[in-house]
């Protein structure tokens, strides 16, 4: 698992109370395919990836997008 996927795993644990390698890698891939922070946020909302979509999830999405966009 790469550094970004490890970071996502840590964030998932903080946000959801669990971490999963496959989920972390899925979210990294989703972020890489996104065209903007807002696009990633909309994809996460549409996927119902988080049971509680609040400011902490939005912050996570913005940080993730910034980590994968070069």
N, CA, C and O atoms as a GROMACS GRO file, in nm:
protein
  280
    1UNK      N    1   0.086  -0.117   0.000
    1UNK     CA    2   0.000   0.000   0.000
    1UNK      C    3   0.090   0.122   0.000
    1UNK      O    4   0.186   0.129   0.078
    2UNK      N    5   0.062   0.219  -0.087
    2UNK     CA    6   0.142   0.339  -0.097
    2UNK      C    7   0.120   0.435   0.017
    2UNK      O    8   0.031   0.415   0.100
    3UNK      N    9   0.202   0.539   0.021
    3UNK     CA   10   0.193   0.639   0.129
    3UNK      C   11   0.055   0.704   0.135
    3UNK      O   12   0.000   0.723   0.244
    4UNK      N   13   0.000   0.740   0.018
    4UNK     CA   14  -0.131   0.805   0.017
    4UNK      C   15  -0.238   0.709   0.066
    4UNK      O   16  -0.326   0.749   0.143
    5UNK      N   17  -0.233   0.585   0.023
    5UNK     CA   18  -0.333   0.487   0.069
    5UNK      C   19  -0.321   0.464   0.220
    5UNK      O   20  -0.422   0.446   0.288
    6UNK      N   21  -0.199   0.464   0.272
    6UNK     CA   22  -0.180   0.452   0.418
    6UNK      C   23  -0.242   0.571   0.490
    6UNK      O   24  -0.308   0.556   0.592
    7UNK      N   25  -0.218   0.690   0.434
    7UNK     CA   26  -0.276   0.810   0.492
    7UNK      C   27  -0.428   0.801   0.491
    7UNK      O   28  -0.494   0.834   0.591
    8UNK      N   29  -0.485   0.758   0.379
    8UNK     CA   30  -0.630   0.742   0.370
    8UNK      C   31  -0.679   0.642   0.474
    8UNK      O   32  -0.780   0.665   0.540
    9UNK      N   33  -0.606   0.532   0.490
    9UNK     CA   34  -0.644   0.433   0.591
    9UNK      C   35  -0.647   0.493   0.730
    9UNK      O   36  -0.738   0.465   0.808
   10UNK      N   37  -0.548   0.575   0.762
   10UNK     CA   38  -0.546   0.642   0.892
   10UNK      C   39  -0.665   0.736   0.908
   10UNK      O   40  -0.728   0.742   1.014
   11UNK      N   41  -0.696   0.809   0.801
   11UNK     CA   42  -0.809   0.901   0.804
   11UNK      C   43  -0.941   0.827   0.818
   11UNK      O   44  -1.030   0.871   0.891
   12UNK      N   45  -0.954   0.714   0.749
   12UNK     CA   46  -1.076   0.635   0.761
   12UNK      C   47  -1.096   0.589   0.905
   12UNK      O   48  -1.208   0.589   0.957
   13UNK      N   49  -0.988   0.550   0.969
   13UNK     CA   50  -0.998   0.508   1.108
   13UNK      C   51  -1.048   0.623   1.196
   13UNK      O   52  -1.132   0.604   1.284
   14UNK      N   53  -0.996   0.742   1.170
   14UNK     CA   54  -1.039   0.859   1.247
   14UNK      C   55  -1.186   0.894   1.219
   14UNK      O   56  -1.260   0.929   1.311
   15UNK      N   57  -1.227   0.884   1.094
   15UNK     CA   58  -1.363   0.925   1.054
   15UNK      C   59  -1.469   0.818   1.082
   15UNK      O   60  -1.581   0.849   1.122
   16UNK      N   61  -1.431   0.691   1.062
   16UNK     CA   62  -1.530   0.584   1.069
   16UNK      C   63  -1.506   0.481   1.179
   16UNK      O   64  -1.594   0.402   1.211
   17UNK      N   65  -1.387   0.484   1.236
   17UNK     CA   66  -1.356   0.387   1.340
   17UNK      C   67  -1.302   0.255   1.287
   17UNK      O   68  -1.283   0.161   1.363
   18UNK      N   69  -1.278   0.248   1.157
   18UNK     CA   70  -1.216   0.129   1.098
   18UNK      C   71  -1.137   0.170   0.976
   18UNK      O   72  -1.156   0.278   0.921
   19UNK      N   73  -1.048   0.082   0.935
   19UNK     CA   74  -0.967   0.108   0.817
   19UNK      C   75  -0.960  -0.019   0.736
   19UNK      O   76  -0.955  -0.129   0.791
   20UNK      N   77  -0.958  -0.005   0.605
   20UNK     CA   78  -0.958  -0.119   0.515
   20UNK      C   79  -0.872  -0.084   0.394
   20UNK      O   80  -0.892   0.020   0.332
   21UNK      N   81  -0.778  -0.171   0.360
   21UNK     CA   82  -0.686  -0.146   0.249
   21UNK      C   83  -0.760  -0.127   0.117
   21UNK      O   84  -0.728  -0.035   0.042
   22UNK      N   85  -0.857  -0.210   0.090
   22UNK     CA   86  -0.931  -0.202  -0.036
   22UNK      C   87  -1.009  -0.071  -0.046
   22UNK      O   88  -1.010  -0.007  -0.151
   23UNK      N   89  -1.072  -0.033   0.062
   23UNK     CA   90  -1.147   0.093   0.064
   23UNK      C   91  -1.053   0.211   0.046
   23UNK      O   92  -1.084   0.304  -0.028
   24UNK      N   93  -0.939   0.208   0.112
   24UNK     CA   94  -0.841   0.316   0.100
   24UNK      C   95  -0.794   0.329  -0.045
   24UNK      O   96  -0.786   0.439  -0.098
   25UNK      N   97  -0.763   0.216  -0.107
   25UNK     CA   98  -0.717   0.219  -0.246
   25UNK      C   99  -0.827   0.264  -0.340
   25UNK      O  100  -0.800   0.334  -0.438
   26UNK      N  101  -0.952   0.226  -0.312
   26UNK     CA  102  -1.065   0.272  -0.392
   26UNK      C  103  -1.077   0.424  -0.385
   26UNK      O  104  -1.096   0.491  -0.487
   27UNK      N  105  -1.066   0.479  -0.264
   27UNK     CA  106  -1.079   0.624  -0.247
   27UNK      C  107  -0.965   0.699  -0.315
   27UNK      O  108  -0.987   0.807  -0.371
   28UNK      N  109  -0.844   0.645  -0.311
   28UNK     CA  110  -0.732   0.707  -0.381
   28UNK      C  111  -0.760   0.707  -0.531
   28UNK      O  112  -0.737   0.808  -0.597
   29UNK      N  113  -0.807   0.596  -0.584
   29UNK     CA  114  -0.841   0.589  -0.726
   29UNK      C  115  -0.951   0.686  -0.764
   29UNK      O  116  -0.944   0.749  -0.870
   30UNK      N  117  -1.051   0.698  -0.680
   30UNK     CA  118  -1.160   0.791  -0.704
   30UNK      C  119  -1.108   0.935  -0.707
   30UNK      O  120  -1.149   1.015  -0.792
   31UNK      N  121  -1.019   0.966  -0.616
   31UNK     CA  122  -0.961   1.101  -0.612
   31UNK      C  123  -0.879   1.129  -0.736
   31UNK      O  124  -0.884   1.239  -0.791
   32UNK      N  125  -0.804   1.030  -0.782
   32UNK     CA  126  -0.720   1.049  -0.902
   32UNK      C  127  -0.805   1.072  -1.026
   32UNK      O  128  -0.762   1.142  -1.118
   33UNK      N  129  -0.924   1.014  -1.030
   33UNK     CA  130  -1.013   1.030  -1.145
   33UNK      C  131  -1.097   1.157  -1.137
   33UNK      O  132  -1.166   1.192  -1.233
   34UNK      N  133  -1.092   1.225  -1.025
   34UNK     CA  134  -1.172   1.346  -1.005
   34UNK      C  135  -1.104   1.465  -1.070
   34UNK      O  136  -0.982   1.471  -1.080
   35UNK      N  137  -1.186   1.558  -1.115
   35UNK     CA  138  -1.136   1.677  -1.184
   35UNK      C  139  -1.115   1.796  -1.091
   35UNK      O  140  -1.052   1.895  -1.129
   36UNK      N  141  -1.168   1.788  -0.969
   36UNK     CA  142  -1.154   1.896  -0.872
   36UNK      C  143  -1.193   1.844  -0.734
   36UNK      O  144  -1.244   1.733  -0.720
   37UNK      N  145  -1.167   1.925  -0.633
   37UNK     CA  146  -1.208   1.888  -0.497
   37UNK      C  147  -1.359   1.870  -0.492
   37UNK      O  148  -1.409   1.774  -0.432
   38UNK      N  149  -1.432   1.962  -0.555
   38UNK     CA  150  -1.577   1.957  -0.555
   38UNK      C  151  -1.627   1.831  -0.624
   38UNK      O  152  -1.724   1.769  -0.580
   39UNK      N  153  -1.561   1.792  -0.734
   39UNK     CA  154  -1.598   1.672  -0.806
   39UNK      C  155  -1.580   1.548  -0.718
   39UNK      O  156  -1.665   1.460  -0.717
   40UNK      N  157  -1.470   1.542  -0.644
   40UNK     CA  158  -1.446   1.431  -0.553
   40UNK      C  159  -1.552   1.428  -0.444
   40UNK      O  160  -1.603   1.321  -0.410
   41UNK      N  161  -1.585   1.542  -0.389
   41UNK     CA  162  -1.687   1.548  -0.284
   41UNK      C  163  -1.820   1.496  -0.337
   41UNK      O  164  -1.888   1.419  -0.268
   42UNK      N  165  -1.858   1.536  -0.457
   42UNK     CA  166  -1.983   1.488  -0.517
   42UNK      C  167  -1.979   1.336  -0.539
   42UNK      O  168  -2.078   1.267  -0.516
   43UNK      N  169  -1.864   1.285  -0.584
   43UNK     CA  170  -1.851   1.140  -0.604
   43UNK      C  171  -1.865   1.066  -0.471
   43UNK      O  172  -1.928   0.960  -0.465
   44UNK      N  173  -1.806   1.120  -0.366
   44UNK     CA  174  -1.817   1.055  -0.235
   44UNK      C  175  -1.961   1.057  -0.184
   44UNK      O  176  -2.009   0.960  -0.126
   45UNK      N  177  -2.029   1.168  -0.207
   45UNK     CA  178  -2.170   1.177  -0.168
   45UNK      C  179  -2.252   1.075  -0.246
   45UNK      O  180  -2.336   1.005  -0.190
   46UNK      N  181  -2.228   1.068  -0.377
   46UNK     CA  182  -2.303   0.976  -0.462
   46UNK      C  183  -2.278   0.830  -0.430
   46UNK      O  184  -2.367   0.747  -0.445
   47UNK      N  185  -2.159   0.799  -0.385
   47UNK     CA  186  -2.124   0.661  -0.351
   47UNK      C  187  -2.172   0.623  -0.212
   47UNK      O  188  -2.161   0.507  -0.172
   48UNK      N  189  -2.224   0.719  -0.138
   48UNK     CA  190  -2.266   0.696   0.000
   48UNK      C  191  -2.153   0.631   0.080
   48UNK      O  192  -2.176   0.539   0.159
   49UNK      N  193  -2.032   0.679   0.058
   49UNK     CA  194  -1.914   0.621   0.120
   49UNK      C  195  -1.906   0.649   0.270
   49UNK      O  196  -1.843   0.574   0.344
   50UNK      N  197  -1.971   0.756   0.314
   50UNK     CA  198  -1.965   0.794   0.454
   50UNK      C  199  -2.107   0.809   0.508
   50UNK      O  200  -2.187   0.881   0.450
   51UNK      N  201  -2.138   0.742   0.617
   51UNK     CA  202  -2.274   0.751   0.673
   51UNK      C  203  -2.310   0.891   0.721
   51UNK      O  204  -2.426   0.931   0.716
   52UNK      N  205  -2.211   0.964   0.767
   52UNK     CA  206  -2.233   1.101   0.814
   52UNK      C  207  -2.142   1.192   0.732
   52UNK      O  208  -2.020   1.191   0.750
   53UNK      N  209  -2.200   1.269   0.642
   53UNK     CA  210  -2.122   1.354   0.554
   53UNK      C  211  -2.119   1.494   0.613
   53UNK      O  212  -2.212   1.573   0.593
   54UNK      N  213  -2.013   1.524   0.686
   54UNK     CA  214  -2.002   1.653   0.751
   54UNK      C  215  -1.873   1.723   0.711
   54UNK      O  216  -1.805   1.681   0.617
   55UNK      N  217  -1.840   1.829   0.781
   55UNK     CA  218  -1.723   1.910   0.746
   55UNK      C  219  -1.593   1.830   0.757
   55UNK      O  220  -1.498   1.857   0.683
   56UNK      N  221  -1.587   1.732   0.845
   56UNK     CA  222  -1.464   1.652   0.857
   56UNK      C  223  -1.443   1.566   0.732
   56UNK      O  224  -1.329   1.545   0.690
   57UNK      N  225  -1.550   1.517   0.672
   57UNK     CA  226  -1.539   1.439   0.549
   57UNK      C  227  -1.502   1.530   0.432
   57UNK      O  228  -1.422   1.492   0.347
   58UNK      N  229  -1.558   1.648   0.429
   58UNK     CA  230  -1.523   1.745   0.324
   58UNK      C  231  -1.376   1.783   0.335
   58UNK      O  232  -1.306   1.791   0.234
   59UNK      N  233  -1.329   1.805   0.456
   59UNK     CA  234  -1.187   1.836   0.477
   59UNK      C  235  -1.099   1.720   0.431
   59UNK      O  236  -0.997   1.741   0.366
   60UNK      N  237  -1.139   1.598   0.465
   60UNK     CA  238  -1.067   1.479   0.421
   60UNK      C  239  -1.060   1.474   0.268
   60UNK      O  240  -0.954   1.450   0.211
   61UNK      N  241  -1.173   1.495   0.202
   61UNK     CA  242  -1.178   1.490   0.056
   61UNK      C  243  -1.087   1.595  -0.006
   61UNK      O  244  -1.017   1.567  -0.103
   62UNK      N  245  -1.088   1.715   0.048
   62UNK     CA  246  -1.002   1.821  -0.004
   62UNK      C  247  -0.855   1.785   0.013
   62UNK      O  248  -0.776   1.805  -0.078
   63UNK      N  249  -0.819   1.734   0.128
   63UNK     CA  250  -0.680   1.694   0.153
   63UNK      C  251  -0.639   1.580   0.060
   63UNK      O  252  -0.529   1.580   0.006
   64UNK      N  253  -0.728   1.483   0.044
   64UNK     CA  254  -0.698   1.370  -0.044
   64UNK      C  255  -0.679   1.417  -0.187
   64UNK      O  256  -0.582   1.378  -0.253
   65UNK      N  257  -0.768   1.500  -0.235
   65UNK     CA  258  -0.755   1.549  -0.372
   65UNK      C  259  -0.621   1.622  -0.390
   65UNK      O  260  -0.554   1.604  -0.491
   66UNK      N  261  -0.585   1.704  -0.294
   66UNK     CA  262  -0.459   1.777  -0.302
   66UNK      C  263  -0.338   1.684  -0.298
   66UNK      O  264  -0.233   1.716  -0.355
   67UNK      N  265  -0.350   1.571  -0.232
   67UNK     CA  266  -0.239   1.474  -0.227
   67UNK      C  267  -0.219   1.404  -0.360
   67UNK      O  268  -0.106   1.371  -0.397
   68UNK      N  269  -0.327   1.379  -0.433
   68UNK     CA  270  -0.315   1.301  -0.557
   68UNK      C  271  -0.306   1.387  -0.683
   68UNK      O  272  -0.265   1.338  -0.788
   69UNK      N  273  -0.344   1.514  -0.674
   69UNK     CA  274  -0.336   1.600  -0.793
   69UNK      C  275  -0.198   1.664  -0.799
   69UNK      O  276  -0.150   1.720  -0.700
   70UNK      N  277  -0.137   1.655  -0.911
   70UNK     CA  278  -0.001   1.705  -0.926
   70UNK      C  279   0.002   1.824  -1.016
   70UNK      O  280   0.108   1.880  -1.041
   0.00000   0.00000   0.00000
